[in-house]
Amino acid sequence: MSTRVLIDHRKSGAGARHPEKAHRPDNPIARKPDWIRVKAPNHPTYHETRKLMRDNKLVTVCEEAACPNIGECWTQRHATMMIMGEICTRACAFCNVTTGLPNALDHDEPQRVADAVAKLGLRHVVITSVDRDDLRDGGAEHFARVIAAIRLASPETTIEILTPDFLRKPGALEVVVAAKPDVFNHNIETVPRLYPTIRPGARYYQSLRLLDRVKQIDPSIFTKSGLMLGLGEEKMELAQVMDDFRIADVDFITMGQYLQPTVKHAAVARFVTPDEFGEYATMARVKGFLQVSATPLTRSSYHADADFAALRAAREALLRDRNAASGVGAS
């Protein structure tokens, strides 16, 4: 039997987490179709992972964003750690992370993150953050310190980062890229037409340029971006975003169903069927992405370790094919 997952966010009420949304009219939350339902987490390893996060005083996007996959991922010891606090300076219409004035950076956090990665024995880790528009560099140096600490504590672990857009933070991206994460992920989230209502604090082309710039600086770093479906986007708009991604040489695209966190958040325009997700996945593969993940429950860090292995294998196969076609290595 499947059920809805109820997650303790350590704060109560939409108003407490999202004071900027309190004045908005309620958007009733639509009943989820059967293909969205997941089992409530109850495996002992889930509770062990949760305890490790608490013991190391770490925040996870799994909890803060009310991810439906938390039970499955934490049972596999896969937790996506969210650095620089749990308070975001932006107020996106889709996001369940608390909005407000963040606290000062915790300079011990990189070591605590690295310790948790080592204790979990992760082959691949995803590190994300809140937006920190209040910081001169948007938190870029903190990202770099976290990456460096993980490299020391767990040198075999591959590192994927999911960053903010560093809007109006000159030089910030270069600091993060110089730290050499294995994967640089920044989510576009939705199509340009919906940005004013869904992602008002961001700029579509700033996000696109960010991904493009990563490849210009260091082509060896994999780039990745994700989209939420079900917000009112059209098929041709998604196709155009995919084309924009390929022009920016983005390697990996993820697509998942948007789920409304509270009545104060943007409403779900519709639930996209698994078959439609399959069609979008086929479209993306035809356009040349090295890796595609497109299912209703896909999220940026869902199955990230297996996806990274597949991503790396796809690049190696592509290089072999190119070398064979050009005669490189032929006797």
Summary of the structure (lengths in Angstrom):
residues: 331
radius of gyration: 19.4
end to end distance: 60.1
largest distance: 71.7
contacts: 1052
relative contact order: 0.12
helix: 41%
strand: 13%
